[in-house]
Amino acid sequence: MNDIRRSLAGLSDDELGAELRSIAGWVAAPVPATAPGSLDPARRARLRIESSGGRPSRTRWPFGRGTWWPFGGATRPLRRSFVLAIIALIVLAAIAAAIGFGVPGIRLFFVGATPTPGISASPPPGVSTSPSPSVSPSPSIPGPPGSDFDLGFMTTPSEAPTLTGFALQLPTDPVVGPPDTVWYGEGRLTMVWASRPGLPDAQATGVGLLLSEFRGSLDRDFFGKMIGPGTTITPVTVGGVTGYWISGAMHDLVYIGVNGQIENDSRRVVGDTLIWTRGDLTFRLETALGRDEAIRIAESIR
Amino acid sequence: MEGRPLEDERRIDAELIERARGGEIVAYEELVRRYQAVAVRTAHLFAPDGDAEDATQEAFVKAYAALARFRPDAPFRPWLLRIVANEARNRRRSATRRTGLALRAVEDRRPDDAAPSPESAVLAGERRSTLVNAINALRDEDREVIAVRFFLDLSEAEAATTLGIPRGTVKSRLSRALGRLRDQIASDGAEP
């Protein structure tokens, strides 16, 4: 070890901190040009916001990453939204009255295409340029539970209500306990529990339970589950309200948000999915525990 | 922005936020431009191999979408930086090749630096490279907490918001990160 190493390695936390502060100005970093009229990030952001009509521009929702999308990853999100909108409308028109599933706010419909299996599978050829999310970091240094799934930014149960505008509801089941991480992104709150005995991890993601809560206004939104062959939907009762247990193959959730934009959410991160609405909130619970256990956890949510 | 009392900064932010919420996108542009330099720097520190300006732009668009839910009594800067950091992290995860932080060339010295003697300049340069190389060898979590506390000079509270972790965790995580940094420096194998 040379003298420099020896002297640096011998510093206390405070001294090392001071040393690091002193080199801050030496760490190279880009500096945006802010000359009047320059296209700096602030200006580019403004132009993008304006071009989307000044409404919040919702980009694709978290798990999207083109997992089931058959037309390749290069499809522009806007075009993708249009195609999704058309698919959704055609399917809705075709089966409008045919299927009697009747949870207000949730409509389920079937599509013929076989969805591409999701996160743990290899991506379709068209998306090979965007390497599969975050599976890459070495297993010895995992991030916090859920950090691989683009759930938004990490928050806390106490901070969550100020972000979402609704009170956080959590399972009171002692086996489940408090979530390991809480994430917020694009109007959704997602609680993540790391896998452990009692909360198995069916997809080797390190996550044992995933619960999302988001506003799904009964009058203004609809939710569509685009279900391919190999997926089973079972209407169930969750605390007196109807919900759906979706098991089997990968599914894709398409819904129209409050601003009228089409959003999609394709994945299976943990296991099968239980989805239900209560009041103006929609809940989505993913678990590998099976239907009855999922319902039991769901009914413990307060 | 520097040199104005904090209260003034908060008041200016509050006014711009209110106007931005009212639909004045120009006010939003002005608001985020106030924090643009630190935002780009944050994006670069979190993902040195990504396009920091692009990540910042994307984060600004996302922050606009979330602005209605921003708590007016909270400081805006760390709230924004958290979104920037998150965006940069997401990009980092999809990058195939990792490049670490780099030092500016000596010629690029800040004008207010006094010209040191050649010998001490070389020594100081080696000291800096040793530190930066060791930081680059750390895992992301350690690098992030060191970067926000020392390279961005954020307070503990701001660091907590930016990293999305409790304040107490900042302290413990920083202490562990510094420990690992020392280990890294001490191990000769750290030389790139």
Chai-1 contact restraints between the chains, C-beta under 6 A:
chainA,res_idxA,chainB,res_idxB,connection_type,confidence,min_distance_angstrom,max_distance_angstrom,comment,restraint_id
A,I4,B,E126,contact,1.0,0.0,6.0,A-B,restraint_1
A,I4,B,R127,contact,1.0,0.0,6.0,A-B,restraint_2
A,I4,B,T130,contact,1.0,0.0,6.0,A-B,restraint_3
A,R5,B,I185,contact,1.0,0.0,6.0,A-B,restraint_4
A,L8,B,I185,contact,1.0,0.0,6.0,A-B,restraint_5
A,A9,B,R182,contact,1.0,0.0,6.0,A-B,restraint_6
A,A9,B,I185,contact,1.0,0.0,6.0,A-B,restraint_7
A,A9,B,A186,contact,1.0,0.0,6.0,A-B,restraint_8
A,D13,B,L178,contact,1.0,0.0,6.0,A-B,restraint_9
A,L16,B,L178,contact,1.0,0.0,6.0,A-B,restraint_10
A,G17,B,F150,contact,1.0,0.0,6.0,A-B,restraint_11
A,L20,B,F150,contact,1.0,0.0,6.0,A-B,restraint_12
A,R21,B,F150,contact,1.0,0.0,6.0,A-B,restraint_13
A,I23,B,R128,contact,1.0,0.0,6.0,A-B,restraint_14
A,I23,B,L131,contact,1.0,0.0,6.0,A-B,restraint_15
A,A24,B,F151,contact,1.0,0.0,6.0,A-B,restraint_16
A,G25,B,R110,contact,1.0,0.0,6.0,A-B,restraint_17
A,W26,B,L103,contact,1.0,0.0,6.0,A-B,restraint_18
A,W26,B,R104,contact,1.0,0.0,6.0,A-B,restraint_19
A,W26,B,R128,contact,1.0,0.0,6.0,A-B,restraint_20
A,V27,B,L101,contact,1.0,0.0,6.0,A-B,restraint_21
A,V27,B,F151,contact,1.0,0.0,6.0,A-B,restraint_22
A,A28,B,A102,contact,1.0,0.0,6.0,A-B,restraint_23
A,A28,B,R104,contact,1.0,0.0,6.0,A-B,restraint_24
A,A29,B,R41,contact,1.0,0.0,6.0,A-B,restraint_25
A,A29,B,H44,contact,1.0,0.0,6.0,A-B,restraint_26
A,P30,B,V40,contact,1.0,0.0,6.0,A-B,restraint_27
A,P30,B,H44,contact,1.0,0.0,6.0,A-B,restraint_28
A,P30,B,A52,contact,1.0,0.0,6.0,A-B,restraint_29
A,P32,B,Q36,contact,1.0,0.0,6.0,A-B,restraint_30
A,P32,B,V40,contact,1.0,0.0,6.0,A-B,restraint_31
A,P32,B,E53,contact,1.0,0.0,6.0,A-B,restraint_32
A,P41,B,Q36,contact,1.0,0.0,6.0,A-B,restraint_33
A,P41,B,E53,contact,1.0,0.0,6.0,A-B,restraint_34
A,P41,B,T56,contact,1.0,0.0,6.0,A-B,restraint_35
A,P41,B,Q57,contact,1.0,0.0,6.0,A-B,restraint_36
A,P41,B,F60,contact,1.0,0.0,6.0,A-B,restraint_37
A,A42,B,E29,contact,1.0,0.0,6.0,A-B,restraint_38
A,A42,B,V32,contact,1.0,0.0,6.0,A-B,restraint_39
A,A42,B,R33,contact,1.0,0.0,6.0,A-B,restraint_40
A,A42,B,Q36,contact,1.0,0.0,6.0,A-B,restraint_41
A,R44,B,Q57,contact,1.0,0.0,6.0,A-B,restraint_42
A,A45,B,Q57,contact,1.0,0.0,6.0,A-B,restraint_43
A,A45,B,F60,contact,1.0,0.0,6.0,A-B,restraint_44
A,A45,B,V61,contact,1.0,0.0,6.0,A-B,restraint_45
A,R46,B,I25,contact,1.0,0.0,6.0,A-B,restraint_46
A,R46,B,E29,contact,1.0,0.0,6.0,A-B,restraint_47
A,R48,B,V61,contact,1.0,0.0,6.0,A-B,restraint_48
A,I49,B,I25,contact,1.0,0.0,6.0,A-B,restraint_49
A,I49,B,Y64,contact,1.0,0.0,6.0,A-B,restraint_50
A,E50,B,I25,contact,1.0,0.0,6.0,A-B,restraint_51
A,G54,B,I25,contact,1.0,0.0,6.0,A-B,restraint_52
A,P56,B,A65,contact,1.0,0.0,6.0,A-B,restraint_53
A,S57,B,V61,contact,1.0,0.0,6.0,A-B,restraint_54
A,S130,B,S94,contact,1.0,0.0,6.0,A-B,restraint_55
A,P131,B,S94,contact,1.0,0.0,6.0,A-B,restraint_56
A,P131,B,T96,contact,1.0,0.0,6.0,A-B,restraint_57
A,S134,B,R93,contact,1.0,0.0,6.0,A-B,restraint_58
A,I141,B,R139,contact,1.0,0.0,6.0,A-B,restraint_59
A,D150,B,N90,contact,1.0,0.0,6.0,A-B,restraint_60
A,F153,B,R82,contact,1.0,0.0,6.0,A-B,restraint_61
A,F153,B,N86,contact,1.0,0.0,6.0,A-B,restraint_62
A,F153,B,G164,contact,1.0,0.0,6.0,A-B,restraint_63
A,M154,B,G164,contact,1.0,0.0,6.0,A-B,restraint_64
A,T162,B,R71,contact,1.0,0.0,6.0,A-B,restraint_65
A,L163,B,R69,contact,1.0,0.0,6.0,A-B,restraint_66
